[in-house]
Amino acid sequence: MKEEILRVFSFYFFLGRKSGRTRTFFLLSSMAVLMALVIRTYRLAGHWTEDGQVIFQNFLMVFFLQFLIVLLGLFYGSSIVVEELDNRTLPYLTSRPVRRAAIILGKYLAYLSLTTVMLVFAVFLSYLILNLDAEFQAKDLLTVLRYSVILWLGLAAYLSFFSFLGTWLKKPILVGLAFGFGWESVIQYFPGTTQKLSVAHYLKSLLPQYTSSSGKLGFLFIRLEPTGPALALAILAGIILVFLVLACLLFTYKEYLFED
Amino acid sequence: MSAVIEARNLSRWYGNVLGISEITLDIEPGITALLGPNGAGKSTFMKIITGQLKANIGQVRIFGQPVWNNRHIFRRLGFCPESDAFYEELNGLEFLTGLLSLYGYDRKECLDRANRALELVELKDVSRRPIRSYSRGMRQRIKIAQTIAHDPEILILDEPLSGLDPLGKRRIIRLIREFRDAGKTVVVSSHVLPEVEALTSEIILIHNGKILARGDIHFIRELLDSHPHMIRVKSPQYRELARLLAAEEYVLNITFEPEASAVVFETHHRDRFFNRLNELVLDPGLDLEEITSPDDNLQAVFDYLVGR
């Protein structure tokens, strides 16, 4: 099985590198870098007084956590099966000597790798642009590494959930958009246990908690009743595992028909 | 010879629409052609025997094993789908090596096999061009290349000649025959009758999801006793020939083609007709320039069977 996953991974990682979609999403991720450059320029000109760390945390919350990882997860995850159906290339895969579960897992890993590159590139570069100055210390790199790992976990979880959605539904994008930018955006602000029904809740639980000095977007942490880090990690790992298993099972037993 | 593909009572519906109904057949090594109009059920049958679809009723076995989710069978099977679909970002060589890598071949083996397949379909020169720039015929040939690149024992080709120019068709027909000569099993579908005739005489006629007839084209023709055989004879003495044969009770109808100096006979008993024709050639010394059977082709058989 491992070898089969690796074969699918290699093919789709190669294919993904050449695809126009990868270029588009890489450009989209680079928006963070561009925004960081603009803000840094403003700061140098004295028009922006907030600390680089605080600005980056706002970036993290708004652009990376609430937008980019959801979007990458949605468009890559939901496409794992749907793109093969829309492009009618599914028979090329399902008539090869690889288990159907290996197709899902191989493509999942290929797309996770591609999106990780986009994410890490944007996170590191925007962090450095906003914070690299005379006071910059090596431990700051550990901070950005921690942020990257948390975001990566979120990306893996969304990718897994949307992979399942794409394996299950013919048109997963609308449902995915409603979940990613509707449910996830709203439910995390509900008090009590309801907020624990969102992936974002566990990601926010792992991030440094905001204080009064958390800048303009500190309100994004209101009502957060954080889950302990170990449990948050376990739940995120569980989400990744459960939805991947469901996607594999569904793809193994479900048959897919082209539109006509 | 034992059957390589065994289908038993295969039925498949798409909601209320019938795909195929109670298809039972054994397919042996050699070329077998599925013939029928669009929507007849050929593609559905092919998708079931290649494990792309499940039958609602019945079962299909290849080499004695069920097909659905059986990756061991897929190693021995090559499938050329009907749809004109590709990973358009790739070039021909990348497309083939990528798919070959799914078999677990190493990089060198993938390249060797891909190059061999590209040579066979005569696309070696354009192997580094993106598939999106390929003509319809080239796309069809690269699709066939991915079918044969891993040297399968069974080839399932859904409309493999569609979109090819006459030269391209000849190349692919030659290639398919080479596979037959190598002892492989080839199942090919088409709705274009001359294509099938050029490939094989072993045909399965499908219409409305059911098998109408199966066998050698001549054998099938013999089954159609209710439909007369047409025999066209071209002779400078065609009127005399018609007069001599008109008295025979097995000659049902005679049509003259004066501009071609020919006469068309309709008969239920082809053998008796030809025996008498031989006698007439030898005895009164009639000159015959050409004898043809205008309806002894797949189109005629198909038209008869579907009642056109």
Chai-1 contact restraints between the chains, C-beta under 6 A:
chainA,res_idxA,chainB,res_idxB,connection_type,confidence,min_distance_angstrom,max_distance_angstrom,comment,restraint_id
A,R7,B,S101,contact,1.0,0.0,6.0,A-B,restraint_1
A,R7,B,L102,contact,1.0,0.0,6.0,A-B,restraint_2
A,F11,B,G98,contact,1.0,0.0,6.0,A-B,restraint_3
A,F11,B,S101,contact,1.0,0.0,6.0,A-B,restraint_4
A,L15,B,Y87,contact,1.0,0.0,6.0,A-B,restraint_5
A,K18,B,E89,contact,1.0,0.0,6.0,A-B,restraint_6
A,S19,B,E89,contact,1.0,0.0,6.0,A-B,restraint_7
A,N87,B,A85,contact,1.0,0.0,6.0,A-B,restraint_8
A,R88,B,S83,contact,1.0,0.0,6.0,A-B,restraint_9
A,R88,B,A85,contact,1.0,0.0,6.0,A-B,restraint_10
A,T89,B,A85,contact,1.0,0.0,6.0,A-B,restraint_11
A,P91,B,Q52,contact,1.0,0.0,6.0,A-B,restraint_12
A,P91,B,P81,contact,1.0,0.0,6.0,A-B,restraint_13
A,S95,B,T50,contact,1.0,0.0,6.0,A-B,restraint_14
A,S95,B,F74,contact,1.0,0.0,6.0,A-B,restraint_15
A,S95,B,F79,contact,1.0,0.0,6.0,A-B,restraint_16
A,R96,B,F74,contact,1.0,0.0,6.0,A-B,restraint_17
A,R96,B,L102,contact,1.0,0.0,6.0,A-B,restraint_18
A,P97,B,R71,contact,1.0,0.0,6.0,A-B,restraint_19
A,P97,B,F74,contact,1.0,0.0,6.0,A-B,restraint_20
A,P97,B,R75,contact,1.0,0.0,6.0,A-B,restraint_21
A,P97,B,Y103,contact,1.0,0.0,6.0,A-B,restraint_22
A,V98,B,L102,contact,1.0,0.0,6.0,A-B,restraint_23
A,E255,B,L53,contact,1.0,0.0,6.0,A-B,restraint_24
A,E255,B,K54,contact,1.0,0.0,6.0,A-B,restraint_25
